[in-house]
């Protein structure tokens, strides 16, 4: 079509393109009364027929001066014009417009945002607006131009296509003006509110946040959604904005990172980041003054600009350092109590601020004053927990993205497999794994003999083996204690009888029950039997074979010399850590030793006993499941103090009978075939731990023989020497 001027001056203010009646039907949108034309990729215009003017428009399209300038065409140019079919869900949710006068001068005008929005909504209903497009219009006798700065369609995904959408009766308008425009927009608090974020959508991965999309969705819904809507909507709803949120959870899960990125995403003032201990001062009243100073800018802004004030974000890292429960500290100064009081007054006092968002972060939510956590204060409490497998994959992708782009990542690296292997790793620990893997790769390029030797950058490759080595180096704080578990079964596991196999099978069924059952979030099992019968080794094997992300063993050897209360605190911490993981196993090894049981008396720790009784019956949080396995050699004592009744099921782990001992000796292959039956007969009713000790002694030979040759099968233990060792063990 050939470009021409609009046939009349009043038509230039409509933002319509005009063509002949014959050409008009070529732009009809099927099923509607709309006529839409796409002029290249520049913008989409509604097309009309100028009834009151000349009809000699065949193959012509009339554009006003602003439209021609935007499309970069002149009158008489031949251009390609296509019919535009709008996609589904094309209505604009938000339209941000920058206003200016057509003729710039010294004019000063005051524009009511609500009235202007209603006017533009009626005038441009069903017209398509494209980001960057300029439109002229008349309002109260003045000619204006608006530039479309943002055209946001609800649910629109990011793409390379221009941002555009259709004006509807529900489109929300935000008006902006430059400082020297001479236009003052009034009655628009929504401009400050709806423009709260710097961009209309968030790619958390590009911000370096992985595995926290659900948590961020909760934060956005509860803390920011009300600020995006126009104030008249929130006023009609009768609600107040959220003024505080608390991010809590295990160390290294991304609380500080998320708070920092939230601050970066917000428009307006830079967030104030405060470390809790920095606020404290040794001078009387200085600490309270430091807290007041944090809110001073927000107070001045609200006093001068009122509802158009920017949002002021204050981020408190380690907030538990200064906001402990009032009355809990006995320092004599009462400083901590004063800080809590001062914060409460600023957030939710008589003259509380409405332009403040306080973000607190802590690993110890239990230490905070309860008054801080009620609605109106830090009411949005989001747990930033350990990432799941998909979250771990996102985190690994974030930390390996640059090395992948620069071809430093070897082709054999499988991030999906690494995500599956790194159960219960926090975000910080995953970053540590990547750093450790890189250190292995860099170390291969260095020579300790000559550190000045040039490095060939092209040959640096981080391989899958580097990552697997890093997994052994970086141990998760909330992971399985595989080293401690392996120490419980130094001699490995051998087949030692039907009874032991039955107990193992039953324990693995309990593991499966914890995994799949909805009605058994807590299952407890007690393994009792003579000392050395293999209870700890059996429990450790169940823990390793379960493949649960969190497996911890609680034993008395780790608590030697500790006071009762300290011992209880350590046991409680293991259980609290278990509640952070979806699937957990806790092994309470030698419960009588944990209770400090002494047969003479009998004497035991009632404090530890009561702690265990409570924990064995305490259900984990929703969505978390726990299996507790206890071991004891004093089942009669545990029964007398009521601990046996706290376990769901009890299994007796017996000593080895002759047939069982024969199976063990056959697998160890340390005796001649003729001697196995005799040795097994002598080992009747022997605990397996003592059997291993006896074999170790006998393997040394009468005069310090070669035990390595014995275990390799090259030599055999002499039955006579075995009997001598057996008599020593029985005697002592």
Secondary structure, 3 states (H helix, E strand, C coil): CEEECCCCHHHHHCCEEECCHHHHHHHECCCCCCEEEEECCCEEEEEECCCCCCCCCCCEEECCHHHHHHHCCCCCCECCEEECCCCCCCEEEEEEEEEEECCCCCCCEEEEHHHHHHHHHHHCCCCEEECCCEEEEEECCEEEEEEEEEEEECCCCCCCCCCEEECCCCCEEEEEECCCCCEEEECCCHHHHHCCECCCCCCCCCCCCCCCHHHHHHHHHHHHHHHHCCHHHHHHHCCCCCCEEEEECCCCCCHHHHHHHHHHHECCCCCEEEEHHHHCCCCCCHHHHHHHHHHHHHHHHHHHHHHHCCCEEEEEECHHHCCECCCCCCCCCCHHHHHHHHHHHHHHCCCCCCCEEEEEEECCHHHECHHHHCCCCCCEEEECCCCCHHHHHHHHHHHHHHHHHCCCECCCCCHHHHHHHCCCCCHHHHHHHHHHHHHHHHHHCCCCCCCCCCCCHHHCCECHHHHHHHHHHCCCCCCCCHHHHHHCCCCCCCCCCHHHHHHHHHHHHHHHHHHHCCCCCEEEEEEECCCCCCHHHHHHHHHHHHCCCEEEEECHHHHCCCCHHHHHHHHHHHHHHHCCCCEEEEEECCHHHHCCCECCCCECCHHHHHHHHHHHHCCCCCCCEEEEEEEECCHHHHHHCCCHHHCCEEEECCCECHHHHHHHHHHHCCCCHHHHHHHHHHCCCECHHHHHHHHHHHHCCCCCCCHHHHHHCCCCCCHHHHHHHHHHHHHC
